[in-house]
Amino acid sequence: MADEMVRRAQRFVNATYNNGATLGISKLDENGQTSWTVMHALTRALQYELGISALSNSFGPTTLGTIGEKYGKLDDTTIPSANLCRVIQAALYCKGYDGGEIDGTYNARVKASVAKLHQNMGVDGVYPGSALWPKTAKGLFNMDAYVTVGGGSDTIRSIQQWLNSKYILRKDYYVIPCDGHHSRDVAKSMLFAIQYELGMADGVANGVFGPGTQAGLKEHTLSTGASGVWVQLFSAAMVLNRRPASFASSFTSALASAVSDFQSFVKLPVTGKGDYSTWASLLVSYGDQNRKGAACDGVTQITAARAQTLKANGITYVGRYLTNPDPTPSGSTKEKAIQPGELKAIADNGLRCYPIYQTYGRGADDFSYPLGRAAAQAAINAALDHGFKAGTRIYFAVDFDALDDQVTNNVLPHFKGIQDAIADDGDRFKIGVYGPRNVCTRVGEAGHSSASFVSDMSSGFSGNFGYPLPADWAFDQIVTRTIGSGDGAINIDHNIASGRDTGQGSFDAPRSVKPDVRLMTLIEEMKTDVGKYMQSIGYPNDGGARTYQHWKCFDTVCVEHDELVTNLSNRHNMRKALIQATAYWEMRHVDPLDEAAELAVITTFNTTGKFLDQDPSTGIAQQRARTLIPAWNHALSKGYATGQPYRNPASDQDCYDIWKKARDNEEFALTSVCMIHRWDIDGKPGGDDNSPALRPPTLAYTDQEIYEVLRRYQGPAEPAFTDAKKRMPLYYILEKYHSISRNM
C-alpha cells in the first residue's frame, strides 16, 4: 500500500540527487513504497552529504566512522547541512516514523521519532535523548523493522531488544531487527553475545561457532536452579528454536521439561540440562559434530568391506543417488550413482538404503513445475531400474541456498510437479525433500513431501541460519568424515536418523539396459499421461488455437509410426522417447500461421523457382531446409544413413525438394528427427550452434545429455532452453511406458 510520506521522500531524492552517473542513484519510482532501492538511494545521499567520496549502497565502516569521528552523533547541534537533515527525515518516513515534513530542520517531531526509534530498538537506555548515534543511524538506513510485523512473536521481539540493549556498545555488534522473527542476523547476534559473556575481546569475538566458543560452552552446562545471563541466553535460544519455553533468567523445572522434549526431538541424550550438545543444536544447524548418527549418505559405492565399516560405526541407513548427472564421471563422482550389485551388498550386510534424486538442483532456474514432473518421472524410472520396491521414499534434492522468494516461485511449483507426477504414477513411491531447513519446512507444510533430509552441514545457508529443524525430519546431515581403512575406507556425510524413514532392506532384481521394442501395452494410459502433462503446462487436448489435437499428435508419432521409430531407435542406439518427444512437441506447436508460411513457400517456388529466404519450419517435426540439408549430409558422410542424395544448401531446388519432402512425408520427417539428433550430438559441424560434441548415442544418456539433445534440436537461443526443460517431462513419460514394454 502506498504511503504519501514515503512518496514525498522519493520525490526529495529524485529532485535533489538526480545525477545518477555521479552518485550512483537511479531515479526512484515515486510509488510510496519503501524498498531496498529506496534505502540504498538514501544511504548514498547520506554519504554524499557527509562528504564521503566513494559512495556505496552499504552503510559500512566508512559511513559509521565518518559520523563518529566528524560529529560523534547527529542532532540539531551537529548536523552540518539542511539536506543532511532532510535525508534523515526521509529515512524516518521510510521506516514508518514521523520525519517532520522533510524541511531540513531537526525539529521536535524528528527528535520524538528518533527517541521512539531507539525505544523500539531497545537501546533507549544506552542512548537516551533524541540524538542519532552511528550504530542507530545504520539501523535507520536499512529495511529492518523494529516493531512486530507479519505475525511476529512478542517474546522473540523482547529477546531482540534485550540483545541490542546489552551488547550495542561492543565494537562488532550492530542493531538487529526487533520484528519478532528469528533470522540470520539474530542467530549471529546470539553467538556474539555468548562470545562476549565468555570474555572474548572486541576483534576476537566474531559471531562464528568456532573452537573457542565450543570450548567455552562446554564449561557452561545449566540445570534446574541456575540463574543469570547464561540462563537468559539459553532460554532465548530455546524460544528462537520455537520450543515452548519462556525467556527468563531462572532455569525452572518447566524449562528443564522443554529441554528434555527438545533433546528427544533432535535425538540427543535426554537429560533436561543445558549441556554442550544441546547448546550446539540450538545455536548452529549442524549442532555437535562429534555426535554419532545411525545414517549416512555419499558418492562412494558401498562394497561388502565398506558395509562392514559402516556397521562397525553404528550406521544402518545409507543414502545413495539414483542417477549421476555427469555423463563422464571420474574421480570423486565416478561412483555417485548406485552401482551394479551395490544394493545387494547393502542388503546382504544388514544395511538399508534410502534413495536420493539429484540432477541440476543448484540454482533457482533448475526448479519449475515442468522440471518437477520430469524429475519425478526420471526418479521413478531409475528407482525401478535399480530394484526399489513400491513404498520407497525418494528424496528430491534442492542443493542450493534458496532464498524465501525462490522457494515460493521455484521450489514449491517444482515439488507440486513432483507430487502430480508421482500421483499420476499411482503413488508407488513416497516423496521426500533434501535441502536447507526453510526449504524442507515449506515443502512439507505445502503438503508436497512427507519427510525431510536436512542439509544442516551447510550452516551458512540463509535457509538454515535462524530456522528450526523441520518437524518432519528423517535425516539430519551434520558432518563429513572418513572412516575405516584399507578396502573398507569410505568418505561419508554422517547423518542423524530420527526413525521417521528406515529406507529399504530388500530389493527387486535390477532391470538391465535393453533396446527399445514395439509398444505392447498401456497405449491408452500413455496417451492419457502425455495429455495430462501437456494440459498442465497450458496445451489443451483439443489443440486450442493450434492446428492439431493431442490425440492426433500422439497417434501419428507414437502409434502409427511406432515400427519406424523402434527401428530408428535400435539402429542409432537412441531411445525412442528422444525421437518421439521431439516430434510430438513440434507437431503440437503447428498453427495456422505455420500453414500460411508453408503455402507461401510453395507458391513462391512454383511461380519463381526461388526458395524463400525465411525458410519456415514445416511438417509434423517442424524442420527447415537449411537444418535438414547439413544434418542429412553429415549423416551420409558418417555412414549414419544411406539412400539419400547429398544436397547443396545454396541451391533453391535442393532446399525446396528436402523441405517439401519433410512436409509431405511423415516417415521422412521422423527419420530426419533422428538425423538432426545425430548431427546435434556430434556438435553440429557446419552449423551455427557451436556446441561441443556429446558422447555418441547411448541408451544410458544422463539427464543433462537428454536435455542438450532436446535443446539443440530447437536452436542455440531462447526459447530453446526454456522449452527443452518443458520437453524433459514429456521424454520421461514416454520413456516410462517404453521401459514397461521392453521389460515385459
Sequence and secondary structure as in RCSB ss.txt:
>XXXX:A:sequence
MADEMVRRAQRFVNATYNNGATLGISKLDENGQTSWTVMHALTRALQYELGISALSNSFGPTTLGTIGEKYGKLD
DTTIPSANLCRVIQAALYCKGYDGGEIDGTYNARVKASVAKLHQNMGVDGVYPGSALWPKTAKGLFNMDAYVTVG
GGSDTIRSIQQWLNSKYILRKDYYVIPCDGHHSRDVAKSMLFAIQYELGMADGVANGVFGPGTQAGLKEHTLSTG
ASGVWVQLFSAAMVLNRRPASFASSFTSALASAVSDFQSFVKLPVTGKGDYSTWASLLVSYGDQNRKGAACDGVT
QITAARAQTLKANGITYVGRYLTNPDPTPSGSTKEKAIQPGELKAIADNGLRCYPIYQTYGRGADDFSYPLGRAA
AQAAINAALDHGFKAGTRIYFAVDFDALDDQVTNNVLPHFKGIQDAIADDGDRFKIGVYGPRNVCTRVGEAGHSS
ASFVSDMSSGFSGNFGYPLPADWAFDQIVTRTIGSGDGAINIDHNIASGRDTGQGSFDAPRSVKPDVRLMTLIEE
MKTDVGKYMQSIGYPNDGGARTYQHWKCFDTVCVEHDELVTNLSNRHNMRKALIQATAYWEMRHVDPLDEAAELA
VITTFNTTGKFLDQDPSTGIAQQRARTLIPAWNHALSKGYATGQPYRNPASDQDCYDIWKKARDNEEFALTSVCM
IHRWDIDGKPGGDDNSPALRPPTLAYTDQEIYEVLRRYQGPAEPAFTDAKKRMPLYYILEKYHSISRNM
>XXXX:A:secstr
   HHHHHHHHHHHHH   HHHH       SS   HHHHHHHHHHHHHHTT SS  SS  HHHHHHIIIIISSBS
TTT   HHHHHHHHHHHHHTTS  GGGSS   HHHHHHHHHHHHHHT TTTS SS B HHHHHHHTSS  SS  T
T  HHHHHHHHHHHHHHTTSTT      SS   HHHHHHHHHHHHHHTT  TTT  S   HHHHHHHTT  B TT
 BSHHHHHHHHHHHHTT S    SB  HHHHHHHHHHHHHHT    SSB HHHHHHHHSTT  TT   SEEE SS
   HHHHHHHHHTT  EEEEES  S SS  GGGTT B  TTHHHHHHHTT EEEEEE SS SSGGG  HHHHHHH
HHHHHHHHHHHT  TT EEEEE  S   HHHIIIIIHHHHHHHHHHHHHTTS SEEEEEE HHHHHHHHHTTS S
EEEE TT TTSTTTTT    TTEEEEEEEEEEE  GGG EEEEEEEE SS   BS               S HHH
HHHHHHHHHHHTT  TT TTSSS HHHHHIIIIIITHHHHHHHHHHHT  HHHHHHHHHHHHHT  HHHHHHHHH
HHHHHHHHS   TT   BTTTTB HHHHHHHHHHHHHHTS  SS    TT HHHHHHHHHHHHH HHHHHHHHHH
HHHHHHTT TTSS          TT  HHHHHHHHHHHH SSTTHHHHHHHHHHHHHHHHHHHHHHHT 
